[in-house]
Structures are given as C-alpha cells and as structure tokens.
Amino acid sequence: SRADSAAGSGPRSSAWLAVLLERSSGQVAMLLCALATLLFSPTIAHVLGALSGRLRELGTRPAPVALGLGALVVLVMALILRRSTLLHTFAHAAQRALLAPALLWRQLLSSLALATSYIAVCFCCTRMLGIDTPASTLLALIPWVLLAMAIPLSMAGWGLREGAAALLWAAAGLEVSQGVAISIAYGIVALGSTLPGAWVLLRRGT
C-alpha cells in the first residue's frame, strides 16, 4: 500500500523500488545495531552460548541451522527478485540512492537514527509494563528481536517477533512471558502510530 500511494499517477515500479530501498537501508541499520551488541554486551555472548547448548541438546548443530536460515533468506529474495533485470535494477538504484559517496553517510546516519528510535520505543514499552530488567540487558536483546521482523514471512513481524523474544529471553535466563509481553506491546504501539494514516485513506475514499 505504501508503494501504491507513493506512485500516484507515476509508474508503480519506481514506487515499489523506492519502498524496497528504504526498507533495505533500515534493516541494514538494525543489523548494525544488533552486531554492535556482540562487541559491547556480555549478555549476547551468554545468549549465543545458551542457544548453542540448547541446539546441541536437541541433536542439532548450530552451523547447519545458520546455513539453513541463510538459504531461506536467499530463497525468499530470489523469489522476490526472480528476474535478473529486477536484480540489476535494484543494484543500480541502490548504488545511486544509497551507496553514492555524497549520500552514503547521510543514508547511514538517518537509517541508524530510525533504528535507534525503534529500539527506544521497545525499551519504553518494557518500562510501561513495569519490567525492571537492567537497561544494558534490554538494549542488548531488543535489536535482535526487532531484526527478526526483517524475515518476510509474516504481517508486520507479528509472530516472528514474539517467537524471537521468547527464544532470546529464555536463553538469557529471563522470564519468557516478559519478553513476549514486551514484543506484543511494541507491536500494539507501532500499530497505533499508523492509525492516523487510516483517517487519510478514509478521506481519500470519500
């Protein structure tokens, strides 16, 4: 719907490409935030160790699981960009809109600012729910929970986000119900923030 509204009377392909570029830059920024926790937070090292141990208990090796998830992401992207012309067009547009020397730092900083705001909203949801988990622990886990929303297998990340929260909170030795509650609260807040747009759409319909 974002692409359709952005297209107006112009070509829809350009609008879809713009939305795809915007989403891609945002997810790259969230990935950078998540990877930063590997450098600065001992919580993530503990979580990764716990998850690896759990997978071994189940008779599953972490490396094949990671490869399988990577293959799934590649397969989904291949289905979306199933024609070489589309892939070439996307790469060319990314080079001009995101990776051009004059734009790279602007795009990166703006995307990081947006990703940080999403993390801040999720953190505020924890305090709204009265959860007093240390901020350092929450800020290490939240980016990974939000990053799960990038997997294009659900509507607005619902289900995937809650599953990731349950998994990460359990691995960190925290109450799983709290992680799921935080994720649901974030989803409701994010949904509520889009409701003013529904008024605009209703006015257009009339």
Secondary structure by P-SEA (a helix, b strand, c coil): caaaaaaccccaaaaaaaaaaaaaaaaaaaaaaaaaaaaccaaaaaaaaaaaaaaaaacccaaaaaaaaaaaaaaaaaaaaccaaaaaaaaaaaaacccccccaaaaaaaaaaaaaaaaaaaaaaaaaacccccaaaaaacaaaaaaaaccccccccaaaaaaaaaaaaaaacccaaaaaaaaaaaaaaaaaaaaaaaaaaaaaac
